[in-house]
Amino acid sequence: MLCRFIVFVVLIATLPGALRAQGLPGPETEPMAEITVSSDRHMPLGKLDRSVVPRAYRLDLTIDPAAPRFSGHVEIDVDLAEPTDVIYLHGRDLAVSRAVARVSGHAVEGHWRQSDATGIVRLSFDESLPQGSATLAFDYDAAFADSPTGMFHVEVDHQWYSWTQFQSIDARAAFPGFDEPGFKTPFTVTLRTPPGLTAISNGAEPGEPPVEDGLAVHRFAPTLRLPTYLVAMMVGPFASLEGQVPPNALRLEPLPVRIDSTQQNAGRLAFAMEGTQKIVGLLENYFGGPFPFSKLDQVTTPVLPGAMENAGASLYRDDILIVDGNSPVVQQRDFGMIVAHELGHQWFGDLVTPAWWDDIWLNEAFANWIGYRMGDAWRPDLGIRGDALSEGFQAMETDALLAGRPVHQDIPTNAQIDSAFDAITYGKGGHIVGMIAAWLGEDKFREGVRRYIAAHRFGSATSEDFFTALADVAGDPRLVPAMRSFVDQQGVPLLAVRQQGDKVSITQLRYTTAGVAPPDTQWVIPLCLRRGANRRCFIMDKRTQAFTIDGEGPVFPNPGGTGYYRFELTERHWDQLLAYADDLPGGEAQALVDSLWASIRAGRGTIGEMGRLARKLIRHPDPHAADAPDKALSHMVREGMVGSQGRRFFRMFREHLYVPLLKKYGFDPRAGVYAQEQPARTQRRVQIVSALLGTGRGRNLRKQIGEATVAYLAGDKSALDPAWLDHALDLYLFERDEDAARQLAEKALESEDPVFRPAALAAAARTGDQDMAEWLLSLDDPRLRESEKREFLDSIMARKSTREFGYDWALSHVDELLASSDGQFFAARLPQALGRFCSVAWANRIARDFTDKLAGTPGALELYRAIERVRNCGLLDEMMGSQIDAEFTKLR
């Protein structure tokens, strides 16, 4: 009964340092962005010193979204700590025609020079400015961006709109300023636009805008203290729906709310309004205080990758807000989680802001946690909380790599800031927050959050401030080193558990996959164990530690699945948990699948055990748990480790599991047929159909969906529910030639539907046809947006048959793509596509071809991760591929 456990301990202790021997960086050799240093030795490459502190901004911008450029006059009141003739501030690609400092009625001319690509500016003066107060004034103009960075514009259905996206350091592309989170000031914003357009900013706009010199002048109320990255300015012929959140015990006045989108989405804003109103109320109750700002606009754009929490004016990708009760369950889940995430930021991030970017992790991690928490409170029937665990477990896949970073990392230079916005910040950080919340208990954790916000209201704070607030509420100072140990070092703890009656002995190590030696890492772990109905929580602060928990049956090492760790068990203990897996709560079933998956990847678990778990969970009431084993097995098939015989038996295994469920759930592809069902049942049907489409027993499903797709594309929107759209378009093109794919791409470009357009373009790129791939990558059509062009490459490399073609194309075009207006997005996304290969040889080739290309970009660290993923996949295939393949043939 202890064989597996003993082998496990020996394996952990003796695995060779394969990764390090192959030249990949470990934690202490994390790749850092290369910086081009100006000849100005005083130029600050990161945080500005506090010799000049902004006190207030007055922004007066002229914005015509249909024009190629915008212009502005900006005034900044500042305090000078000492006399100076040089000020460092921020501005990127701004054509500044005049810069002047006014001191006591005296104007001193300034000279503007952008010193580096990140937008550091040296502003020199003809004479020294005295210590004390001054006003800096600038006149300038700049080009609109075509991608969501700075001030950008997009043509939608023959009308132009502009929006701003300033996080992290892109406010400097719209106006001169001190573009750091630690500088918080009021902003007074005036926007001059063509008459008839709607203008949106952080403050309320009282009354109708007057027309002056042929332009409508929108003057907004001054904001509360904000950092530059939370300022918002949007202009266009928006369709708007107005409403309010009624007064409550925390807020005596109604809160004005408006949903704003491009014109083609008019009439589809009611769901977003109703959901926003309810979520605001839930958040007010949680934080124990009213919404922090005087009004709320919820604005959409077709090109943003996600959403942004601008104070009082949040911005979302269209399909996040353009939802209704008939939308797919996953889209409704996204609405609930993302809206609650962005609105949670209004307190945690906007009201209280990080002092510097090294603490942005806390903003995003907490918002991720509160987003799932409040999204679930808004609609418990959608199963949003299960998505939180899925994201956390997925983050462990990234965090298990040696190439990486801790959640909380030093960010000494501007070039490194964007590396903080990744799965480690959101997925790992959010899971850590959830772990602490579960360990403390709901009431104590909420009290700690409220104390933190009350202490730093309208100001800035650090991670240590948050940790201290929680530890004070807990009455346990060990919580501070526990949180530090999880955020200040990378890696996933692996708990080797051995139970003997009421005694549980646990040894902690760092999890790695087969062939990779674990670095010596130790955590202070907020650990909870469950045995039957008895749940106990501890602090584990030693390498090996014994705990006592009474009750009946085997111990579950991660109750609720909230702990940020994986576990390895003795063979008997695994057998016991697998035997009653169908009785586990959904979160624990997810955690069991994740730890077994990790055990397989480490060379200890077996495909047979995962198959056994799949049979136990197939009828679990939580769709996340029910589908998790199939996802794990499918992932291994997609990696290419499973041969034709193994794939055939896997298809038969899926038929065995899912065909009986299909008979129970039924299938009709028409729109709205299942609109009155419980969402869990609807989502389970999607999973069942998805699993069966590629099997022999899925022939009738393919025929039904195919016929419905033809009718749908011919104009009968009732023929196909959006839940089946991705599968439907893939099947449609699989049975047709390149001309059909081109016609589908044309239909997509003619459409502004926020669901159909991206789905159709992605399907056209996923055909696996090299001629089609080449045509799309060279497509020069004014209707095609820059962000959509980049997404083509991702879809092309998702197919094995066109992956190498996509690789060669990326290599030959990488320089020009990195230099384009959305080069930072391309740099961040390219490594994800490269990471789909699986061999040591491919890892070496990727390292050779792209390391120098992506050095100093937001994709540098992601590239190291991709190389390691590809190498690890190859190592696992070399070491265990034949065994894994053989085990798939035994699935029954």
Long-range contacts (C-beta under 8 A, 24 or more apart in sequence): 1-570, 1-571, 1-572, 2-498, 2-570, 2-571, 2-572, 3-571, 4-569, 4-570, 4-571, 4-574, 4-604, 5-496, 5-498, 5-568, 5-569, 5-570, 5-571, 7-604, 8-496, 8-568, 8-604, 9-496, 9-507, 11-602, 11-603, 11-604, 12-494, 12-496, 12-509, 12-518, 15-512, 15-514, 15-515, 15-516, 15-517, 15-518, 16-515, 16-517, 17-516, 17-517, 18-515, 18-516, 18-517, 18-875, 19-402, 19-515, 19-516, 19-517, 19-868, 19-871, 19-872, 20-402, 20-517, 22-840, 22-843, 22-871, 23-847, 24-402, 24-403, 24-864, 24-867, 24-868, 24-871, 25-402, 25-403, 25-864, 26-402, 26-403, 26-519, 27-402, 27-404, 27-489, 27-490, 27-491, 27-519, 30-403, 30-404, 30-405, 30-861, 31-403, 31-855, 31-860, 31-861, 31-864, 32-416, 33-413, 33-415, 33-416, 33-419, 33-855, 33-856, 33-857, 33-860, 34-415, 34-855, 34-856, 35-413, 35-415, 35-856, 36-116, 36-117, 36-856, 38-115, 38-116, 38-120, 40-115, 40-122, 42-86, 42-88, 43-88, 43-115, 43-116, 43-120, 43-122, 44-88, 44-120, 45-116, 45-120, 45-412, 45-413, 45-414, 45-415, 46-411, 46-412, 46-413, 46-414, 47-180, 47-182, 47-356, 47-412, 48-88, 48-89, 48-178, 48-180, 50-81, 51-80, 51-81, 51-82, 51-84, 52-78, 52-79, 52-80, 52-81, 52-84, 52-87, 52-88, 52-89, 52-178, 53-78, 53-79, 53-81, 53-178, 53-183, 54-78, 54-177, 54-178, 54-183, 54-185, 55-79, 55-133, 55-185, 56-185, 56-186, 56-187, 56-188, 57-175, 57-177, 57-185, 57-186, 57-187, 57-188, 58-187, 58-188, 58-190, 59-175, 59-187, 59-188, 59-189, 59-190, 59-231, 59-233, 60-190, 60-192, 61-174, 61-175, 61-189, 61-190, 61-191, 61-192, 61-233, 62-191, 62-192, 62-193, 62-215, 63-151, 63-162, 63-191, 63-192, 63-193, 63-199, 63-233, 63-235, 64-193, 64-194, 64-235, 65-144, 65-153, 65-160, 65-161, 65-162, 65-197, 65-235, 65-236, 66-153, 66-160, 66-194, 67-144, 68-143, 68-144, 69-141, 69-142, 69-143, 69-144, 70-141, 70-142, 70-144, 70-151, 70-162, 71-139, 71-140, 71-141, 71-142, 72-138, 72-139, 72-140, 72-141, 72-174, 72-175, 73-137, 73-138, 73-139, 74-137, 74-138, 74-140, 74-175, 74-176, 74-177, 75-135, 75-136, 75-137, 75-138, 76-135, 76-136, 76-137, 76-176, 76-177, 76-178, 77-133, 77-134, 77-135, 78-133, 78-134, 78-135, 78-136, 79-132, 79-133, 79-134, 80-129, 80-130, 80-131, 80-132, 80-133, 80-134, 81-131, 82-131, 83-128, 83-129, 83-130, 83-131, 84-128, 84-129, 85-124, 85-125, 85-126, 85-127, 85-128, 85-129, 86-122, 86-123, 86-124, 86-125, 87-123, 87-125, 87-129, 87-136, 88-120, 88-121, 88-122, 88-123, 89-121, 89-123, 89-136, 89-176, 89-177, 89-178, 89-179, 90-119, 90-120, 90-121, 90-169, 90-171, 90-172, 90-176, 90-177, 90-178, 90-179, 91-119, 91-121, 91-140, 91-172, 91-175, 91-176, 91-177, 92-117, 92-118, 92-119, 92-150, 92-170, 92-172, 92-173, 93-119, 93-142, 93-143, 93-173, 94-140, 94-141, 94-142, 94-172, 94-173, 94-175, 94-176, 95-140, 95-141, 95-142, 96-138, 96-139, 96-140, 96-176, 97-139, 97-140, 97-141, 98-137, 98-138, 98-139, 99-123, 99-136, 99-137, 99-138, 99-176, 100-136, 100-137, 100-138, 101-125, 101-129, 101-134, 101-135, 101-136, 101-137, 102-134, 102-135, 102-137, 103-129, 103-130, 103-132, 103-133, 103-134, 103-135, 110-136, 112-138, 118-169, 118-414, 118-415, 119-169, 119-172, 119-173, 119-179, 119-414, 120-414, 121-176, 136-176, 138-175, 138-176, 140-175, 140-176, 142-173, 142-174, 145-173, 145-821, 146-785, 146-786, 146-821, 146-822, 147-303, 147-785, 147-786, 147-787, 147-821, 147-822, 147-825, 148-301, 148-303, 148-304, 148-305, 148-787, 149-173, 149-821, 149-822, 149-824, 149-825, 150-174, 151-233, 152-303, 154-301, 154-302, 154-303, 154-785, 156-262, 156-263, 156-264, 156-302, 156-752, 157-262, 157-263, 157-264, 157-752, 159-236, 159-237, 159-262, 159-263, 160-236, 161-234, 161-235, 161-236, 161-237, 161-238, 161-262, 161-301, 162-233, 162-234, 162-235, 162-236, 163-234, 163-299, 163-301, 163-304, 163-315, 164-231, 164-232, 164-233, 164-234, 164-310, 164-315, 165-304, 165-308, 165-315, 166-228, 166-229, 166-230, 166-231, 166-232, 166-308, 166-310, 167-229, 167-230, 167-308, 168-229, 168-357, 168-360, 168-417, 168-418, 168-420, 168-421, 169-229, 169-414, 169-417, 170-229, 171-228, 171-229, 171-231, 172-228, 174-233, 177-228, 178-228, 179-228, 179-229, 180-227, 180-228, 180-356, 181-227, 181-229, 181-353, 181-354, 181-355, 181-356, 181-357, 181-360, 181-460, 182-227, 182-353, 182-354, 182-355, 182-356, 182-460, 183-227, 183-228, 184-225, 184-226, 184-227, 184-353, 184-458, 184-459, 184-460, 185-225, 185-226, 186-222, 186-223, 186-224, 186-225, 186-226, 187-222, 187-223, 187-226, 187-231, 188-220, 188-222, 188-223, 189-219, 189-220, 189-223, 189-231, 189-233, 190-217, 190-218, 190-219, 190-220, 191-217, 191-218, 191-220, 191-233, 191-235, 192-216, 192-217, 192-218, 193-218, 193-235, 196-237, 197-235, 197-236, 197-237, 198-234, 198-235, 198-236, 198-237, 198-238, 198-240, 198-260, 199-233, 199-234, 199-235, 200-232, 200-233, 200-234, 200-235, 200-238, 200-260, 200-297, 200-299, 200-313, 201-231, 201-232, 201-233, 201-234, 201-313, 202-226, 202-230, 202-231, 202-232, 202-293, 202-310, 202-311, 202-312, 202-313, 203-294, 203-295, 203-312, 204-256, 204-294, 204-295, 221-294, 223-293, 223-311, 223-312, 224-292, 224-293, 224-311, 224-458, 225-458, 225-459, 226-311, 226-350, 227-353, 230-309, 230-310, 230-311, 230-350, 230-353, 231-310, 231-311, 232-299, 232-310, 232-311, 232-312, 232-313, 232-315, 234-260, 234-297, 234-299, 234-313, 234-315, 236-262, 237-263, 238-262, 238-263, 238-299, 239-263, 239-265, 239-266, 239-267, 239-269, 240-269, 241-269, 241-270, 241-272, 241-273, 243-273, 243-277, 244-277, 245-277, 245-280, 245-281, 245-291, 245-296, 248-281, 248-284, 250-284, 250-285, 250-288, 250-289, 250-290, 251-284, 251-290, 251-291, 255-280, 255-290, 255-291, 255-295, 255-296, 256-294, 256-295, 256-296, 257-295, 257-296, 257-297, 257-298, 258-295, 258-296, 258-297, 258-298, 259-297, 259-298, 259-321, 260-297, 260-298, 260-299, 260-300, 261-299, 261-300, 261-318, 261-321, 261-322, 262-300, 262-301, 262-302, 262-318, 262-752, 264-752, 264-753, 265-300, 265-318, 265-322, 265-754, 268-322, 268-324, 269-321, 269-322, 270-324, 271-323, 271-324, 271-325, 271-327, 271-335, 272-298, 272-321, 272-322, 272-323, 272-335, 272-339, 275-323, 275-335, 275-336, 275-339, 275-378, 276-339, 276-343, 278-378, 279-336, 279-339, 279-340, 279-343, 279-374, 279-375, 279-378, 280-343, 282-340, 282-374, 282-377, 282-378, 283-340, 283-343, 283-344, 283-346, 283-347, 283-370, 283-374, 286-370, 286-373, 286-374, 286-446, 287-347, 287-449, 287-450, 287-453, 288-450, 289-347, 289-450, 289-453, 291-346, 292-346, 292-347, 292-350, 292-351, 293-346, 293-350, 296-343, 298-339, 300-754, 302-752, 302-754, 302-757, 302-785, 303-785, 303-787, 305-787, 305-825, 306-338, 307-338, 307-341, 307-342, 308-342, 309-341, 309-342, 309-343, 309-345, 309-346, 309-349, 309-350, 309-367, 311-346, 311-350, 312-346, 314-342, 314-343, 316-342, 317-754, 318-754, 319-754, 319-755, 319-758, 322-754, 322-755, 325-675, 326-671, 326-672, 326-675, 326-721, 326-722, 327-722, 327-755, 328-686, 328-721, 328-722, 328-723, 329-382, 329-383, 329-679, 329-682, 329-683, 329-686, 329-723, 330-683, 330-686, 331-722, 331-755, 332-379, 332-382, 332-679, 333-375, 333-382, 333-383, 333-384, 333-387, 336-374, 336-375, 336-376, 336-378, 336-379, 336-382, 336-384, 337-371, 337-372, 337-375, 337-384, 337-387, 337-388, 338-371, 339-371, 339-375, 340-370, 340-371, 340-372, 340-373, 340-374, 340-375, 340-378, 341-367, 341-368, 341-370, 341-371, 341-375, 342-367, 342-371, 344-370, 344-371, 344-374, 347-453, 348-449, 348-453, 351-453, 351-457, 351-458, 352-452, 352-453, 352-456, 352-457, 352-458, 352-459, 352-460, 352-461, 353-459, 353-460, 353-461, 354-460, 354-461, 354-462, 355-460, 355-461, 355-462, 356-411, 357-411, 357-417, 357-420, 358-408, 358-409, 358-410, 358-411, 358-420, 359-408, 359-461, 359-462, 359-463, 360-420, 360-421, 360-425, 361-407, 361-408, 361-420, 361-424, 361-425, 361-429, 361-463, 361-487, 362-408, 362-429, 362-463, 362-466, 364-421, 364-425, 364-426, 364-429, 364-430, 365-407, 365-425, 365-426, 365-428, 365-429, 365-430, 365-432, 365-433, 366-429, 366-430, 366-433, 366-449, 368-426, 368-427, 368-429, 368-430, 368-433, 369-430, 369-433, 369-434, 369-437, 372-430, 372-434, 379-679, 381-678, 381-679, 381-680, 382-679, 383-586, 383-622, 383-623, 383-624, 383-679, 383-680, 383-683, 385-587, 386-586, 386-587, 386-590, 386-622, 386-623, 386-624, 386-625, 387-624, 388-430, 388-431, 388-434, 389-431, 389-561, 389-562, 389-587, 389-590, 389-591, 389-624, 390-590, 390-624, 391-426, 391-427, 391-430, 391-431, 392-427, 392-428, 392-430, 392-431, 392-434, 392-564, 393-590, 393-591, 393-594, 394-423, 394-427, 395-423, 395-424, 395-426, 395-427, 395-428, 395-431, 396-428, 396-492, 396-511, 396-564, 396-566, 396-594, 396-598, 398-422, 398-423, 398-424, 398-427, 398-428, 398-865, 399-424, 399-428, 399-490, 399-491, 399-492, 400-491, 400-492, 400-511, 400-512, 400-513, 400-598, 401-865, 401-868, 401-869, 401-872, 402-512, 402-516, 402-519, 402-868, 403-861, 403-864, 403-865, 403-867, 403-868, 404-490, 404-491, 404-861, 404-865, 405-490, 405-861, 406-487, 406-488, 406-489, 406-490, 407-432, 407-486, 407-487, 407-488, 407-490, 408-463, 408-487, 408-488, 415-856, 418-824, 418-828, 418-858, 419-858, 419-860, 419-861, 422-861, 422-862, 424-490, 428-564, 429-487, 431-562, 431-564, 432-483, 432-486, 432-487, 432-564, 434-562, 435-486, 435-526, 435-562, 435-563, 435-564, 436-470, 436-479, 436-482, 436-483, 436-526, 437-562, 438-528, 438-560, 438-562, 438-563, 439-526, 439-528, 439-537, 439-562, 440-470, 440-473, 440-474, 440-479, 444-473, 444-474, 445-470, 445-473, 447-473, 448-472, 448-473, 448-474, 463-487, 476-539, 478-524, 478-539, 478-541, 479-526, 479-539, 481-524, 481-541, 482-523, 482-524, 482-525, 482-526, 482-539, 482-541, 484-524, 485-522, 485-523, 485-524, 485-525, 486-523, 486-564, 489-521, 489-523, 491-519, 491-521, 492-564, 492-565, 492-566, 493-521, 493-523, 493-525, 493-564, 493-565, 493-566, 494-518, 494-565, 494-566, 494-567, 494-568, 494-598, 495-525, 495-527, 495-557, 495-565, 495-566, 495-567, 495-568, 496-567, 496-568, 497-555, 497-557, 497-567, 497-568, 497-569, 497-570, 497-573, 498-570, 498-573, 499-554, 499-555, 499-570, 499-573, 502-548, 502-549, 502-550, 502-551, 503-546, 503-547, 503-548, 504-529, 504-546, 504-547, 504-548, 504-549, 504-555, 505-544, 505-545, 505-546, 506-540, 506-544, 506-545, 506-546, 506-547, 506-557, 507-543, 507-544, 508-540, 508-543, 508-544, 508-565, 511-566, 511-598, 511-602, 512-602, 513-601, 513-602, 513-603, 513-872, 513-875, 513-876, 514-601, 514-602, 514-603, 514-875, 514-876, 514-879, 514-880, 515-603, 515-872, 515-875, 515-876, 515-879, 516-872, 516-875, 525-563, 525-565, 526-563, 527-563, 528-558, 528-559, 528-560, 528-562, 528-563, 529-555, 529-556, 529-557, 529-559, 530-555, 530-556, 530-559, 530-588, 531-555, 531-556, 535-559, 553-580, 556-584, 556-588, 558-588, 558-591, 558-595, 559-588, 560-585, 560-587, 560-588, 561-587, 561-588, 561-590, 561-591, 561-594, 562-587, 563-591, 566-594, 566-595, 566-598, 567-595, 568-595, 568-599, 568-602, 568-604, 574-605, 574-609, 578-609, 578-612, 578-613, 578-616, 579-616, 581-613, 581-616, 581-617, 582-616, 582-617, 582-619, 582-620, 584-625, 585-622, 586-620, 586-621, 586-622, 586-624, 586-625, 589-617, 589-620, 589-622, 589-625, 589-628, 590-624, 590-625, 590-628, 593-617, 593-625, 593-628, 593-629, 593-632, 594-628, 596-632, 597-632, 600-632, 600-636, 601-876, 603-876, 603-879, 603-880, 606-887, 607-633, 607-636, 607-884, 607-887, 607-888, 607-890, 607-891, 608-887, 608-890, 608-891, 611-653, 611-891, 611-892, 614-653, 614-657, 615-657, 618-657, 618-658, 618-661, 619-661, 621-680, 622-680, 623-680, 623-683, 623-684, 623-687, 626-684, 626-687, 627-684, 627-687, 630-654, 630-657, 630-687, 630-691, 633-888, 636-884, 637-888, 639-838, 639-873, 639-877, 640-800, 640-838, 640-877, 641-838, 641-873, 641-876, 641-877, 641-881, 641-884, 641-885, 642-884, 642-885, 642-888, 643-885, 645-885, 645-888, 645-889, 646-884, 646-885, 646-886, 646-887, 646-888, 646-889, 647-888, 649-888, 649-889, 649-890, 649-891, 650-888, 650-891, 651-694, 651-695, 651-696, 652-695, 652-891, 653-891, 653-892, 654-691, 654-692, 654-695, 655-692, 655-695, 655-696, 655-697, 656-892, 657-691, 658-688, 658-691, 658-692, 659-692, 659-697, 661-688, 662-688, 662-689, 662-692, 662-701, 667-701, 667-704, 668-704, 669-704, 669-705, 669-708, 669-719, 669-720, 669-721, 669-724, 669-728, 670-708, 670-718, 670-719, 670-720, 670-721, 671-717, 671-718, 671-719, 671-720, 671-721, 671-722, 672-718, 672-721, 673-721, 674-721, 682-723, 686-723, 686-724, 689-724, 689-727, 690-727, 693-727, 693-731, 702-731, 705-731, 706-731, 706-732, 706-735, 713-744, 713-747, 722-755, 725-755, 725-756, 725-759, 726-759, 726-762, 726-763, 729-759, 729-760, 729-763, 730-763, 730-766, 732-763, 733-763, 733-764, 733-766, 733-767, 734-767, 738-767, 738-769, 738-771, 738-772, 738-775, 741-767, 741-769, 741-772, 742-772, 742-775, 745-776, 745-779, 749-781, 749-783, 749-784, 750-783, 758-788, 758-791, 761-788, 761-791, 761-792, 762-791, 762-795, 765-791, 765-792, 765-794, 765-795, 765-796, 766-795, 766-796, 766-798, 766-799, 767-799, 768-799, 768-800, 768-801, 768-802, 769-801, 769-802, 770-801, 770-802, 770-805, 773-802, 773-805, 773-806, 773-809, 774-805, 774-809, 777-809, 786-820, 786-821, 786-822, 787-822, 787-825, 790-817, 790-822, 790-825, 790-826, 790-829, 793-830, 793-833, 794-829, 794-832, 794-833, 797-833, 797-834, 797-836, 798-833, 798-836, 803-836, 803-837, 806-833, 807-834, 810-834, 811-849, 811-850, 814-850, 814-853, 815-853, 818-853, 818-854, 818-857, 823-857, 824-857, 824-858, 826-859, 827-854, 827-857, 827-858, 827-859, 827-860, 828-857, 828-858, 828-859, 828-862, 829-859, 830-854, 830-859, 830-863, 831-859, 831-862, 831-863, 831-865, 831-866, 832-862, 832-866, 834-863, 834-866, 834-867, 834-870, 835-865, 835-866, 835-869, 835-870, 837-870, 837-873, 838-870, 838-873, 838-874, 838-877, 839-870, 839-873, 839-874, 839-877, 840-871, 840-874, 840-875, 840-878, 841-874, 842-870, 842-874, 843-867, 843-868, 843-870, 843-871, 843-874, 846-870
